[in-house]
Amino acid sequence: MTTFDTAIHLVYLAAATCFVLGLHLMNSPGTALRGNRLSAAGMAAAVLATGAVLVRDHGITVWAVTALTAGAAAGAVAGLITARRVPMTAMPQLVSLFNAVGGGAAALIALGDAVQRSQEAGTPGLQTTITTVLDVLIGGVTLSGSLVASGKLAGLVPGRPVTVPGGRWATVLLALATAGLAGLYLTGRTGALGLSGIGVAALAAGILLTLPIGGADMPVVISLLNACTGTAVAMAGFVLDSSPLIIAGALVGAAGAILTKLMADAMNRSIGAIIAGGYGTGDSAGPAAAVGAGAPVRAITAEDAALQLAYAHKVVIVPGYGLAAAQAQHETVALARALTERGVQVSYGIHPVAGRMPGHMNVLLAEADAPYEQLKDLDEINPEFPGTDVALVVGANDVTNPAARRPGNPVSGMPILDVDRARTVIVIKRSLGHGYAGIDNELYTRPGTAMLFADAKKGLAQLLAGVREYAA
């Protein structure tokens, strides 16, 4: 091994170390930005090292350099513009698009490598052919599935479960066709054409598998597709014999798989049931008087709610998707800051599936400069509710429903935020409409609950004005 080869391997090792440390730093909102930068630096080093190897081995032409440079420049500009212009509330659909790009790129790598090998003498090894098939299959499913998920999150595709007539039988036929083509490819009876057929079948399967999944399951779906992207990238690493790709893909795949399991547990649903689809009602609001038709609901004015908040000792703010949809994160943090200045102890209780993707609510609140130490997860905040004077629920529904503690309903067994155990609960919501589970929230009829009927952004602004008035 030459000095050059040793240096390249050391760079790859350093890049892999950056990936691992970066992922570890992303564990906390306070260090996530540093972790992201460290991982990006590791990937940049790996790309530069790979470029140096290609130049040394004369494995790249002038036209290839031009194409790569143009592609990298275009991607960098697009990424920079997107990062600056896309609001935090639209981050879930952007992440889905990134998943699609990663899966599609990995699949194209395998297809390109297969085309090149078909023009060369010799037969590729079994490891190469197996990983090539897996790369195209997983990458194709991830590409189309992520695009559908992004469309659902952006409102371009209905958020409710969309059932395709004969869709399940079509999925079975696609699976059989894929297995047959994979067998032919592995035995050398077909080449890049058969692999392309696997890719087409995978794209169709991704659409058929994602359309029936409802909006309630989108956080888990995003995490699962992220794991698929990582796995496809790892397979591409085996195809190219690239250790940085294998390590990076394996890290993303493993992290995504673990997160998928945690998110599914937070919804008390199996991953198989989520993939089967048919759960969730999309973004449509339920009937305005769904709960009130059978039980009394106590409404409260913004002035009375502000008075209770201003003179409370401890307040826990529970954000939900309604807060994200109204883009009310800045008003939420401003209210919390005003209460803190009055000596009120403020925390945020964040459910794992409160937003539309894992960590979505943490990102929104961090963007509005919420103190990291005030952001508490389910297990950390639940013991604090019995000693809480006011639990302020902003646009959260199913994750606060006490019905989860009883069997026999769609949210049974789902871990919830125990807001009903606070002394007083104030819920900001536009109506008494259902959540994704499609059932009434029993919290709204509790004696200690008061409803402030308003858009999250407007309601929080009214509360902030009231609190400031009492502080004057």
Buried (B, 14 or more C-beta within 10 A) or exposed (E): EEEEEEEBEEBBEBBBEBBBBBBEBBEEBEBBEBBBEBBEBBBEBBBEBBEBBBEEEEEBEEEEEEEBEEEEEEEEEEEEEEEEEEEBBBBBBBBBBBBBBBBBBBBBBBBEBBBEBEEEEEEBEEEBBBBBBBBBBBBBBBBBBBBBBBBBBBEEBBBBBBEEEEBBEBBEBBEEBBEBBBEBBBEEEBBBEBBBBBBBBBBBBBBBBBBBBBBBBBBBBBBBBBBBBBBBBBBBBBBBEBBBBBBBBBBBBBBBBEBBBEBBBBBBBEBEBBBEBEBBBBBEBBEEEBBBEEEEBEEBEBEBBBBBBBEBEBBBBBBBBBBBBBBBBBBBBBBBBBBBEBEBBBBBBBBBBBBBBBBBBBBBBBBBEBBEEBBBBBEEBBEBBEEBBBBBBBBBBBBBBBBBBEEEBBBEEBBBBBBBBBBBBBBBBBBBBBBBBBBBBBBBBBEBBBBBBBBBBBBBBBBBBBBBEBEE
